[in-house]
Amino acid sequence: MTKEELFEKNKALLTKYLPEKSVDTICDWIFEYDFKLIIKGDRKSKWGDFKVNEAKRNYPIITINKTLNKYAFLITLVHEIAHCKTYKEYANKVESHGNEWKKNFQLLMQEFLNTDVFPIDLLYVLRQHMKNPAASATADVQLYKALMHYDETPNTYVLLECLNDGDKFIYNNEIFQRLKLVRKRIECVHIKTQKKYLFSPIVEVEWVE
Ligand SMILES: [Zn+2]
């Protein structure tokens, strides 16, 4: 397959997952940063990841959840491409979400921080987020909520006891993950601080995934 044919093939595939005005740039970057992109079924634990295939001379592989809405998909993909760029520049010599990665993420996202790509409400929250991007978009509750707003299936309020272990939810504007039943209470972890708390099973929470 020629480079042009591959570009068109990637473009046809990615049009389903990305905001229209971001597709060409992403297709260019697949060549420029030279990685394999795998679009996978939903993994609850994370939206995407970056690794290298040691058996293939450290060829970079990026995996993204296909159930993400197009804005979350783009942000997650650019987050992972920033890992790829950082890996090519520094190999494993720097922190995975350290300053080198942050700079690359900011640089790459700059391309998309406009109203051709993002709706204005999301753009506003995203610009704030990009000033000092966290290791995960889900650690920024404002961004997380703004992104969820564009999901086709809206969030719903449920009792914590109705969720499964591993599910994430919003309580008091913060994101938690349900861990396990401890006697009559439910142990949950606050995503941002990784601190654990015990909740009443009948507390009402907003289920996010
Ligand atoms: Zn990361």
Boltz pocket constraint, residues with backbone or C-beta under 6 A from the ligand:
constraints:
  - pocket:
      binder: B
      contacts: [[A, 79], [A, 83], [A, 96], [A, 97], [A, 135]]
      max_distance: 6.0
